Amino acid sequence: MGLRIDTGFAPRTQLGGPDLGDGLLLPTAVLWPGFAVNAAFYAGVCWVLLAAPGVVVRWRRRRRGRCAACGYDLTGLDACPECGGGA
């Protein structure tokens, strides 16, 4: 299943390669299992690239004794007076 296009080049059998027929065969149908795997993989990569900066910022804020949500200094406080977040 595909679209055959004449490339105008010599057949591969004359060049010592395997016989692939006349012209170039282009795919015209979607291979759904491969499409689904690729979509899931690249969606995961994009999600990690977009979510990672926020995770790092919140981790650094907690490590420095600040509110993870807004960055307010929580020294001696149980909850954040700025946004209401927990310590």
N, C-alpha and C positions, 0 to 999 in steps of 0.2 A: 504494500500500500504506500503510494507516494507519487511524487511528480517527477517525471524524468525530463531533464534539461540537456540539450546537446551542447557540450562544452567546446567542440571544435578541435579538441586535442586528439592525438593518436590513441588508439585503444591500448590499455596497459599490457596486453599480451605481446604487442610489438616492442614494448620497453622492458620486458622480462618480468612483469608483475602479474598478479592474478587477474583473471578475466572478470571484470565487474559489469560487463555489458556495455551498451553504447550510452554515453553521456553520464550525467550525474543524477543520482536518485536523492531527492529531497523529501524529508518526512512531512506528511500532511495531517497526521493524526496525533493526538496527545497520548502519551504513555502514562496513564493515571497513577500507577504505583510510584513511578519515579518522580512524577510531578508532586505527589503528596509528600514524599520524603524530602524533596528539595525545598518545598514550601515550608515544611515544619522546621527544617534545619536553619534556613535563612531567617525565618521569623524568630527563632530562638536566639540567633546571633544578634539580630537587630534589637531584641528585647534586652539582652545583656548589655549591649553598647549604650542603650538609652537609660537603663536602670542603674548601672554600676556607679556613675558619678554621685547620684543621690545617696546610695548605700554608703559610699566612702565618706561623704560629708557628714551624714548622721553618725557614723562610727567615730569619726574624729571629734565631733562635738561631745558625744557621751564620754569619750576618753578624757577630754579636757574639763569635765565637770559642768558642761553646759546642757541646755535643753536640746534634745535631738531635733525637735520640730522647728524652733525659731532661733536657737543659738544664745538665749538669755543665760547669764551666769547664775548657776544654782547653788553657789556656795552657801551652806547652812540652811537651805530651803528644802522642803519636802515635795513641793509641786511648783510648777512654773507660774509666776504671777502674770506673765505676759500672754501666754496662750492657754494655760490651764493643763498643760501636759504633765505627766508624772516624771519623777526624778530618775 
